[in-house]
Amino acid sequence: MLDQSLETCLSRIREREAELECWVEVSPLAPLGEGSLSGLCFGVKDIFAVEGLRFECGSPVFAGRRATQDCSLVRRLRKLGGTVVGKTHTTSFAYFDPAPTRNPHRAGHTPGGSSSGAAAAVAAGMVPMAIGSQTQGSVLRPASFCGVAGFKPTHGLIDMTGVMPFAPMLDTAGFFTATAADMAELWRRMHYGAASSTAAPRLAAFTVPDDVEQPMREAVLAAAAKLGAPVIAPPVSFPTLWQAVRLIQEFEGARTHEDSYLRHRDQIGKQLSILIANGLATSEADYRAAIDQLMRARHDMAALFAQYDVILSPSALGPAPATLATSTGHPKMNAPWTGLGSPAISIPLPVAKGALPLGLQLAAAPGRDTDLLAYAAALDAIVRG
């Protein structure tokens, strides 16, 4: 349920925050109006500006900085009646250097990144919704690791004004809720559009790559079989597509954060420093070639989406690894969808009692966000049934 009182949120935070470290700052802000989101409390990843609250982007470079106004997305939600609970932890500059947050299901395991605190806060029941962002896999992977629903809309649909940029061709705002049904309700209440189809979706599942771990492989194929989705080969090479996405992120991210790299190289994080060094050494010609590759892949995928409404695949390579201090997991299962600009959602898969969560990734053609969320809510009920 999306409507959870502020008192309940604060009580859950008091119970588990010392254990999980989801929050940069808990400082509730009243809504700026009344509307369809009245009664909704939410957390905000600390790369989104919220007036008066800390805006540190997971880095000591920005320690003590506070935002002077809301980013566009937060202002929209507050005007619709939403209540900001506070700012959640992100990895440094929303890249791969881990945040302090721990996985609510097993504290020695990563919650994923870069939207670490947002995913973990929803999984721990601290808030019914949190805002995250994705440049490769920073919403879908944490959702899978933490056992919640995570949604990355069509690229460009959500206004990113007031959000720390990384790679503008890829950067996308996203959301976490407990279930796919909650996500569909959230989308409806945010007024992003009505579904265009009420028919049962045409489904297919992509062949599971060899490097996907056995528990994830078995769970995804079992879900595909239960949903009656045929297993097909992708029309484009997703490993090659991921390499193109990574190159674009390096090239654009290096130029976005070059000044911080030159001024504060020892403070911005080891992995981010490597990315910027690689990106600055990448040629304009290689960058343009990667963009061309993405454009061709989008054309090929458009033909596939004329046949199928939803494509199923793993949300991550496996369950959350025990790499809390060194890694947030690998984004290669999500990054191609980011590069394609497609809406994608991760929904929790059934797992044995005591096992770490797993996620099923559902993707649709760009612009079919509302349909995808309606499909996801219906398919989630079947998969869990």
N, C-alpha and C positions, 0 to 999 in steps of 0.2 A: 504494500500500500504506500502511495506517495505522501499522503497527508499524515505526518508524524509531528507531534507537538515539539516545540523548541525545548521544553522541559525534558521530554523523553530523550531528545538528542543529547542534551548536555549531561544527562544522567549516564547515558551509554558512553559518552566520552570520558567522564570521570572514572567509570569502571575499567576501561581498557586502554586509555591513552598512554599510561606509563609503560605498558607492555608493548604497544604497537608503534607508537610515535608516528601517527598519521598527520598531525597538525603542526603547521608553522605558527599559527595564531588562531585561537578561538575567541572571537569578538563579534557577537551577533549584531547584524544591522537590520533595522526595520525596513519593510517594503517601501517603495516609492509610490505605491498606488494599490488599488484593489482590482482583482480580475480573476482570470482563469487559473492562476497559480497561487491564489490566496490559500494559505495552509501548508505550502510546500517549503521545507527548509532544505538548504543545499550547501555543499562545500565547493570551494573554488581552487583549482590548481594554481600554485603560486607562480604562474607566468601570465595570468590574467589580472589586469589592474582592477582593484576594488578600492574606491575612494576611502582614504584614511587608514587602510590596512597595509601590512607589510607587502613589499613587492620585490622580493630578493632573488627569485628565479633559481633557488637552490644553490646559490653561490655566495661565498664570503666577499666577492667583488662588490656585491650590492647590499652588504649587511647594513641594516638600519634604514634602508630606503622604504618610503611609503608612497603609495599612489595618490595622485591629486584628483583623479576622477575615475569613474567606472569605465571599464571597457564596454564596447557596444553590446556584447552578449549579456553581461551581468546587468547592465542598465535595463535591457529589454525584460529580463526575468524579474527584476525588482519592480518595474512598472506594472507588470502583470500580477504582482502580489507576492512574489517569492521572497523568502527571508534568508539572507546570507548568514551562515553559522560561523564561517571563518575560512582561512586559507590552508590548503593541504600541501604536504611536501611533494616536491618534484626532484628528479635527478638534476644534477648541476647543468644549468642552461637547457634543461629538457633533453639531455643526451644520455650517455650510458654510464657515467660515474654515479654509483648508487646513492640514493637518499637513505636516511636512517630508518625508514619504515620497514616493518616486518610483516610477513604473511599471517593473516588472522587464523589460518588453519594449522600452521606449523611455523613457529617463530624463527627457526633456523633457516627458513627458505625465503627466497625473494618474493615480494608481491608483484614483481614485474616493474617495468618503467616505460616511459618516464613518468607516467601518471600514477606513481606509487601510492601516495597518500590518499588520493581520490578513490581508487579502487578498493583499498583496504578499509577505508572509512565506511563505504557502503556495505562491504562484506561483513563488517563488524556491527552493523546496525546503528552506527553513529549518526548517519544521515540517510534519508531514502534516495537521495540523488546527489551526484557530484559532477562538476564539469572537469573534463580532461582535454588533452589534445593529442594529435597523432601526426608524426612526420614520416615514420616507417610503421611501427606497430605499437605505439604508446598508449592506445586505448584497448585494442582487441587482445593483446597479450596479457596485460594485467587483469583484464576481466576473466580470461581463461584461468590464470593462476589463482585468482581469489574467489572464483565460483560465483560470479555475478554476470549480469548482462552489460555489455559495453558496446556502444554504437558510434561509428564514424560515418557522418553524413557525406553526401556528395561534396567533392572539393569545390569551394567557392560559395556554397549555400549559406554558411554561417559567416557573418561579418567578423573579421579578425582584427578590427581596429582596437587598439589598446591592449593587444596581446604581444608578448615578446616574440618577434619573428625568429625563425631558424632558416628554413628553406621555403620561400613563399610559394613555389610551384607545388609543394607537397603539404604544407601546414594546414591542418584541419582541426577545428574544435570538435569535441565529442562528449559523450555523456555516459554515466554509470548509474544503473538502477539494480534492484535486487532481481528482477525478472524481466523477460521480454514483454509480458503484458504491461508491466509498469512503464517500460520504455515507450510502447505504443501510446499509452495514455499520456505520458509526458509530452510526446510529440504533438498529440492532438491539442493538449492544453497550451502549448507554445504557439499554436496557430501557424504551423509550417505547411499546411495543405491536407486535403482529404485524399483518401485512397481512390485510385482510378479503376480498380478491378475488385470484384467480389468473387471471382472464379477461383477454384483451387489452383495453386501455383504449379507450373511445369518445373519439375526439379531434375537436377543432375548433380552428381558428386564427382569431383576431380580425382583422378588416380592419386593415391597417397604416396608421397615421395619416400624413397628408401631410408632417409635419415630421420623420419618421424619415429618416435619411440613406440614400442609395442602397445603399452596401455592406451595411448592416444589413437594409434592405428586401429585397434580392435573396437574402441568406442565409436569412432567416426564411421567405420564401415557398418557397424551394427545399427547406428542411427540411420544411415543411408538405406540400409535394407528395410528397416521398419517403416521408413517414409516412402518406400518404393522408388527411390532415386537410382537410375542407372549410373554406373561408374564409367566415366569417359576420360580420355586424355585431353589436357588443355590444348587449345589451338595455338598457343604461344608458349615459349619456354619460360616458365616462371622463375627458375634459377637465374637465367640471363636477364629477365626483367628486374629481378631484385638487384642485380649488379648495376643496372642502369639507374634505378632509384637511389642506390647508395652513392653513386658518382654524382648525381644531381644534388643530393643532400650535402655531400662534401664540398662541392663547388660553391653552392649558394650559401651554405652555413659558414664556410671560411670567410666569405666576403661580408656576411652579416656581422660576424663576431671578430673580425680581424683586429679591430681596435682593442678589444678586451684581451685578445691574445698577445698583442704587442706590449700592452701596459701591465698585464697581470698574469703572465704565462704560468707562474708557479701556483696560482690560486684557482684557475678555472677548471681544473680536473685533468688527469692524465689522458683519459680517452678523448676528451674534447680537444686537447692540444694536438693529439695525433691526427684527428679529423681535420683540424684547421690547417696543419702543415701539409697534409695530403691534398686538401682542397685548393690551397694556394699554388700547389705544384701541378694542378690539373689544367690542361689547356682549354681554351674556349672551343676549339674544334671538337675535343672529346665530349665536352658538355653538350654542344649542339647535336652531336651524334647520338648521345643518350636520349635527348629530347625527341629526336626523330624516331628512335626505337620505340619510345613510349607512344608516340602518335600512331605508328603502324600497329602496335599491339591494341590500342583502343579501337582501331578500325576492325581488326580481326575479332575482338571480343564483342563488338556490336553485332556481328553476324551470329555469334553464339547466343547472345541475349535475345535475338529474334526467335530462337528455338526454345530457350529455357528462361523462366522468370527468376529462378534462384539457383545459384551454384553453391554446393556444400564443400567444405574442406576443413582441415584442422585449424584451430585458432592459434596453436603453438606447436612446437616440436614434441612436447610432452608436458607432464606436470611441472610445477615450479621447482627449479633446481635449488640445491643447497649451496647457493653462491651469494649469500646475503651481502657480503662486503665487497665482492669483486665484480658481479655481473647481475643484470636484470633479465637475462635470457635473450634468446635470438629472435629478431623480428622477421625472418625471411618468409614465414607463412602469411604475414600481413602486408609487408611492404609492396608487393605487386599490386594489390588492390588499392593501396594509397596512390601509387603511380598511375593507375588506370582511372582514378577519380571516382571510383564506384562507391556507393554506400555499402557498408558491411557491418554486421553485428555478430558478436560472440554470445552464445547462450550456453548455460551450463549443461553438461552431459551427465547422465546417471553414473555414479561411481560406487564402489563398495564402501561400506561403513568404515570410516577412519582413513580412507584413501584421499590423496590430494585431489583437488578439483581438476576437471578437464573441460575444454570448451569446443563447441561446434561453431565454425564460422560460416555465415550465410552472406552472400554478396549478390547484388542486383545491378542492373544497368544504371548509369548515372541519371539522376533525376527521379528515380523510382523509390525514394526514401520511404514515403508513407506506405506504399504497397509492401515494401520489404518488411517494415515493422509489423504490419498486420499479418503477413505470412509468418514471421518469426514467432509471434504470440501463439498462432494456431499450431505451428509445427512443434513448438516447445511443449505444448500440452500433450501432443502425440508421443514425442520422444520420452517424456517423463512418465507417461501413462503405463 
